Amino acid sequence: MTNETITTDTQNTFYQTVNELEEAMKTQNLYSEYITLDETWKKRFADYMTGKKTMPLTYDPFFKCMFHPDRHPDWLSNLLSAILGESVVVERLLPSENTAISIDSLLIMDIVVRLSNGSLANVEIQKIPYMFTAERISCYSSDLLLREYTRLKENKKFMYSDMKKVYTIILYEKTGADFKNPLLHGAYIHHGKTRFNTELTLELLQEYFLIALDVFCQNGYTDDKNLDTRETIDSNMNDLEGWLSILTAETIADVERVIRRYPWSETIFREISTYVNKPEEVIHMFSEALKIADKNTVKYMIEELQDELQLAEKKQKQEAELRKQEEEKRKQAEDEL
């Protein structure tokens, strides 16, 4: 596949050079926004607009652009079906701001949706391996469950049977050591729910799906060596590896490999390529992505510092307690002499 195969009918080619792109930005009164990008983001924007790279879907504005239920309801439904391992339909998008717990931190949900079976799911993409992963995930899930409980309790005829499952789905662009444990044997998706240590079969409402995109890529799931040349996977849009390959594709060579393996993905990449004709929307998405990245970086640094201080304080308390116990033992031994 060449650049031409993923361009649109209204424009035969991408911008040929960065200079040509910058001149176009000036004539379209977009240059002022363009120059506010840092050099890394300028290059990423130019690489997309000149056909060298695809859209960075693991950034919030781009993900929402392509997977918003109002724009492409089937795409998000198929992605979630692939992750959950069962066919689900996204019924509607919920406002992510209306969380039950007010926390000014990195616990910001990207997309919260209600499924046709009444369940709730939130899809979060994290780019940095934060500390206290388990605690953060628990807060996500508890927030979602409490939000639903609060909504249903407003109905005087509320019954606990009205409560549906809540799914917390987190895609990690970069993961910490926990996800790279050799005992995991390269597993990139982890499904968790509460089970009891007996034959008690209560189905609790909270389930978790953690997806390590870096582990997925490291294991070469989209490499040509893993492609059976006798046939392609051409009809199953619920194929999880296909969707993760789309999300992690970066270069045009990546796009070509994904389309060879998953021909159905070409429709998605064609849609992505159409935005070369909408530079005002693309530059806005890049600007928004940069703002979010900067904001989260600051929050991340603050929270990491707070976490480190808490750990240091906890360690000091433990050491003080140990010294106290040793002192008491010493005094007890002296008294016995």
C-alpha positions as CSV (number, residue, x, y, z in Angstrom):
1,M,0.0,0.0,0.0
2,T,1.3,3.5,-0.8
3,N,0.4,6.9,0.6
4,E,-2.0,7.3,-2.4
5,T,-4.1,4.3,-1.3
6,I,-5.1,5.9,2.0
7,T,-5.7,9.5,0.7
8,T,-9.1,10.8,0.0
9,D,-11.0,11.3,-3.2
10,T,-10.8,15.0,-2.7
11,Q,-7.1,15.2,-2.5
12,N,-4.7,13.0,-4.5
13,T,-1.7,13.4,-2.3
14,F,-0.6,14.5,1.2
15,Y,1.5,17.6,1.6
16,Q,4.8,16.8,-0.1
17,T,7.1,18.7,2.3
18,V,7.1,20.4,5.7
19,N,7.7,23.8,3.9
20,E,4.6,23.2,1.8
21,L,2.6,22.3,4.9
22,E,3.8,25.4,6.8
23,E,2.9,27.6,3.9
24,A,-0.6,26.1,3.9
25,M,-0.9,26.7,7.6
26,K,-0.2,30.4,7.0
27,T,-2.7,30.8,4.2
28,Q,-5.3,29.0,6.3
29,N,-4.7,31.2,9.3
30,L,-3.6,28.2,11.4
31,Y,0.1,29.0,11.7
32,S,-0.2,30.7,15.1
33,E,-1.6,27.5,16.6
34,Y,1.0,25.4,14.7
35,I,3.9,27.3,16.2
36,T,2.7,26.9,19.7
37,L,3.5,23.1,19.4
38,D,6.8,22.0,20.7
39,E,9.3,20.5,18.3
40,T,8.3,16.9,19.0
41,W,4.6,17.7,18.4
42,K,5.4,19.8,15.3
43,K,7.2,16.9,13.8
44,R,4.4,14.4,14.7
45,F,1.9,16.7,13.1
46,A,4.0,17.2,10.0
47,D,4.6,13.5,9.7
48,Y,0.8,12.9,9.7
49,M,0.1,15.7,7.2
50,T,2.9,14.6,4.9
51,G,1.8,11.0,4.9
52,K,4.7,9.5,6.9
53,K,2.7,8.5,10.0
54,T,-0.8,7.7,10.9
55,M,-2.9,9.5,13.6
56,P,-1.6,8.9,17.2
57,L,-4.8,7.2,18.5
58,T,-3.5,6.6,22.0
59,Y,-3.9,10.3,22.7
60,D,-7.3,11.3,24.1
61,P,-8.5,13.8,21.3
62,F,-7.6,11.4,18.5
63,F,-9.1,8.3,20.2
64,K,-12.3,10.2,20.8
65,C,-12.4,11.5,17.3
66,M,-12.3,8.0,15.8
67,F,-14.2,6.1,18.4
68,H,-16.8,8.5,19.6
69,P,-20.2,6.6,19.6
70,D,-21.9,9.5,17.8
71,R,-19.4,9.3,14.9
72,H,-18.6,5.6,14.7
73,P,-20.8,3.6,17.1
74,D,-19.8,0.2,15.5
75,W,-16.1,0.8,15.9
76,L,-16.3,1.4,19.7
77,S,-18.8,-1.5,20.1
78,N,-16.5,-3.8,18.2
79,L,-13.5,-2.7,20.1
80,L,-15.3,-3.3,23.4
81,S,-16.7,-6.6,22.2
82,A,-13.1,-7.8,21.4
83,I,-11.9,-6.8,24.8
84,L,-14.8,-8.2,26.8
85,G,-14.9,-11.4,24.8
86,E,-18.7,-11.1,24.1
87,S,-20.8,-9.1,21.7
88,V,-21.8,-5.8,23.2
89,V,-23.4,-2.6,21.7
90,V,-22.6,0.9,22.9
91,E,-25.9,2.6,23.6
92,R,-24.7,6.0,24.5
93,L,-21.8,8.1,25.8
94,L,-22.0,9.4,29.4
95,P,-20.5,12.6,30.6
96,S,-17.2,11.6,32.3
97,E,-17.2,14.7,34.5
98,N,-20.1,13.5,36.5
99,T,-18.1,11.2,38.7
100,A,-19.4,10.2,42.1
101,I,-16.1,11.0,43.8
102,S,-14.6,14.5,43.3
103,I,-10.8,13.9,42.9
104,D,-8.5,16.5,41.3
105,S,-5.9,14.0,40.2
106,L,-4.9,11.7,37.3
107,L,-8.1,9.7,37.9
108,I,-9.8,11.1,34.8
109,M,-11.9,8.7,32.7
110,D,-11.5,9.0,29.0
111,I,-14.8,7.5,27.7
112,V,-17.6,6.2,29.8
113,V,-20.4,4.4,27.9
114,R,-23.6,2.5,28.7
115,L,-24.0,-0.8,26.9
116,S,-27.2,-2.1,25.5
117,N,-27.4,-4.6,28.4
118,G,-27.4,-1.8,30.9
119,S,-23.8,-2.3,32.0
120,L,-21.3,0.6,32.2
121,A,-17.8,0.6,30.9
122,N,-15.1,3.2,31.1
123,V,-12.2,3.1,28.7
124,E,-9.0,4.8,29.9
125,I,-5.7,5.2,28.1
126,Q,-2.7,5.7,30.3
127,K,0.6,6.8,28.8
128,I,2.7,6.7,32.0
129,P,3.2,3.8,34.5
130,Y,1.9,5.5,37.7
131,M,2.6,4.3,41.2
132,F,-0.1,2.4,43.2
133,T,-1.6,0.9,40.1
134,A,-4.0,-1.4,42.0
135,E,-5.3,1.4,44.2
136,R,-5.9,3.7,41.2
137,I,-7.8,0.9,39.4
138,S,-9.9,0.3,42.5
139,C,-10.8,4.0,42.6
140,Y,-11.8,4.0,38.9
141,S,-14.1,1.0,39.4
142,S,-15.6,2.2,42.7
143,D,-16.4,5.6,41.2
144,L,-18.2,3.9,38.3
145,L,-20.2,1.6,40.6
146,L,-21.1,4.4,43.0
147,R,-22.2,6.6,40.2
148,E,-24.6,4.0,39.0
149,Y,-25.9,3.2,42.5
150,T,-26.5,6.9,43.2
151,R,-28.4,7.3,39.9
152,L,-30.6,4.3,40.6
153,K,-31.3,5.2,44.2
154,E,-33.1,8.3,43.0
155,N,-35.9,5.9,41.9
156,K,-38.1,5.1,44.9
157,K,-38.7,1.6,43.4
158,F,-34.9,0.8,43.5
159,M,-33.9,-2.8,43.8
160,Y,-30.4,-4.1,44.0
161,S,-31.2,-6.4,41.1
162,D,-31.3,-3.2,39.0
163,M,-27.5,-2.8,39.4
164,K,-25.5,-4.0,36.4
165,K,-21.9,-4.8,35.9
166,V,-19.3,-2.1,35.6
167,Y,-16.2,-2.7,33.4
168,T,-13.0,-0.8,34.0
169,I,-10.8,-1.0,30.8
170,I,-7.4,0.5,30.9
171,L,-5.0,0.5,28.0
172,Y,-1.4,1.2,29.1
173,E,0.9,2.6,26.5
174,K,3.8,2.1,28.9
175,T,3.7,-0.4,31.8
176,G,5.8,-0.9,34.9
177,A,7.6,-4.0,36.2
178,D,4.4,-5.7,37.3
179,F,3.2,-6.2,33.7
180,K,6.6,-7.5,32.6
181,N,7.0,-10.2,35.1
182,P,8.4,-13.3,33.4
183,L,5.8,-15.4,35.1
184,L,3.2,-13.7,32.9
185,H,4.8,-15.3,29.8
186,G,4.2,-12.2,27.7
187,A,0.5,-11.9,28.4
188,Y,-0.7,-8.5,27.3
189,I,-4.4,-8.6,28.5
190,H,-5.4,-9.3,32.1
191,H,-9.0,-9.9,33.1
192,G,-9.8,-9.7,36.7
193,K,-12.8,-10.1,39.0
194,T,-13.5,-11.1,42.6
195,R,-13.7,-14.8,43.3
196,F,-14.1,-16.6,46.6
197,N,-11.9,-19.3,47.9
198,T,-14.8,-21.7,48.2
199,E,-17.5,-23.0,45.8
200,L,-19.5,-19.8,46.5
201,T,-20.6,-18.6,43.1
202,L,-21.7,-15.0,43.7
203,E,-21.1,-12.8,40.7
204,L,-19.9,-9.4,41.9
205,L,-20.4,-6.4,39.7
206,Q,-16.9,-5.1,39.1
207,E,-14.6,-6.5,36.4
208,Y,-11.3,-5.2,35.1
209,F,-9.5,-5.5,31.8
210,L,-5.9,-4.2,31.8
211,I,-4.1,-4.2,28.4
212,A,-0.4,-3.6,28.1
213,L,0.1,-2.1,24.7
214,D,3.9,-2.1,25.0
215,V,3.9,-5.8,25.9
216,F,1.6,-6.4,22.9
217,C,4.1,-4.6,20.6
218,Q,7.2,-6.2,22.1
219,N,5.9,-9.7,21.4
220,G,5.5,-8.8,17.7
221,Y,1.8,-9.7,17.3
222,T,1.7,-7.6,14.1
223,D,5.0,-8.7,12.6
224,D,5.0,-10.3,9.2
225,K,6.6,-13.4,10.8
226,N,3.4,-14.0,12.7
227,L,1.3,-13.7,9.6
228,D,0.2,-17.0,7.9
229,T,0.9,-16.1,4.3
230,R,-1.7,-18.6,3.1
231,E,-4.6,-16.5,4.4
232,T,-5.5,-13.3,6.2
233,I,-7.8,-12.6,9.0
234,D,-10.3,-10.7,6.9
235,S,-13.8,-10.9,8.5
236,N,-13.7,-10.7,12.2
237,M,-13.9,-7.1,13.4
238,N,-14.1,-8.5,17.0
239,D,-10.5,-9.7,16.7
240,L,-8.6,-8.1,19.7
241,E,-5.2,-8.3,18.1
242,G,-6.6,-6.4,15.1
243,W,-7.9,-3.5,17.1
244,L,-4.7,-3.3,19.2
245,S,-2.7,-3.3,16.0
246,I,-4.7,-0.3,14.8
247,L,-4.2,1.6,18.0
248,T,-0.5,1.0,18.1
249,A,0.3,1.5,14.4
250,E,2.5,4.5,13.9
251,T,4.3,4.5,10.6
252,I,2.9,3.8,7.1
253,A,4.8,0.5,7.1
254,D,2.9,-0.4,10.3
255,V,-0.4,0.5,8.5
256,E,0.5,-1.7,5.6
257,R,1.2,-4.7,7.8
258,V,-2.0,-4.2,9.7
259,I,-4.1,-4.0,6.5
260,R,-2.4,-7.1,5.1
261,R,-3.3,-9.1,8.2
262,Y,-6.7,-7.4,8.8
263,P,-8.2,-6.1,5.6
264,W,-11.2,-4.8,7.4
265,S,-9.0,-2.2,9.1
266,E,-8.4,-0.4,5.8
267,T,-11.8,1.4,6.2
268,I,-10.6,2.8,9.5
269,F,-7.2,3.9,8.1
270,R,-9.0,5.5,5.2
271,E,-11.1,7.5,7.6
272,I,-8.0,8.5,9.5
273,S,-6.4,9.7,6.4
274,T,-9.3,12.0,5.4
275,Y,-8.3,14.4,8.1
276,V,-5.4,15.5,6.0
277,N,-8.1,17.6,4.3
278,K,-9.2,19.1,7.7
279,P,-6.0,20.7,9.0
280,E,-7.9,23.0,11.3
281,E,-9.4,19.9,13.1
282,V,-6.0,18.1,13.2
283,I,-4.0,21.0,14.5
284,H,-6.7,21.6,17.2
285,M,-6.4,17.9,18.2
286,F,-2.6,18.1,18.4
287,S,-2.9,21.3,20.5
288,E,-5.4,19.7,22.8
289,A,-3.3,16.6,23.1
290,L,-0.3,18.7,24.0
291,K,-2.3,20.6,26.7
292,I,-3.5,17.3,28.2
293,A,0.0,15.8,28.1
294,D,1.5,18.9,29.8
295,K,-1.2,19.0,32.4
296,N,-1.0,15.3,33.2
297,T,2.8,15.5,33.3
298,V,2.6,18.2,36.0
299,K,0.0,16.2,37.9
300,Y,2.1,13.0,37.5
301,M,5.2,14.7,38.9
302,I,3.2,16.1,41.8
303,E,1.6,12.8,42.6
304,E,4.8,10.9,42.2
305,L,6.5,13.2,44.7
306,Q,3.6,12.9,47.1
307,D,3.7,9.1,46.7
308,E,7.4,9.1,47.3
309,L,7.0,11.3,50.4
310,Q,4.3,9.0,51.7
311,L,6.5,5.9,51.2
312,A,9.4,7.6,52.9
313,E,7.2,8.7,55.8
314,K,5.8,5.1,56.1
315,K,9.4,3.7,56.0
316,Q,10.5,6.2,58.7
317,K,7.5,5.2,60.9
318,Q,8.3,1.5,60.5
319,E,12.0,2.1,61.3
320,A,11.0,4.2,64.4
321,E,8.7,1.4,65.5
322,L,11.4,-1.2,65.0
323,R,13.9,0.9,67.1
324,K,11.3,1.3,69.8
325,Q,10.7,-2.4,69.9
326,E,14.4,-3.1,70.1
327,E,14.8,-0.5,72.9
328,E,12.0,-2.2,74.8
329,K,13.6,-5.6,74.4
330,R,17.0,-4.1,75.6
331,K,15.4,-2.6,78.7
332,Q,13.5,-5.8,79.4
333,A,16.8,-7.8,79.2
334,E,18.5,-5.3,81.5
335,D,15.7,-5.5,84.1
336,E,16.0,-9.3,84.1
337,L,19.7,-9.2,85.0
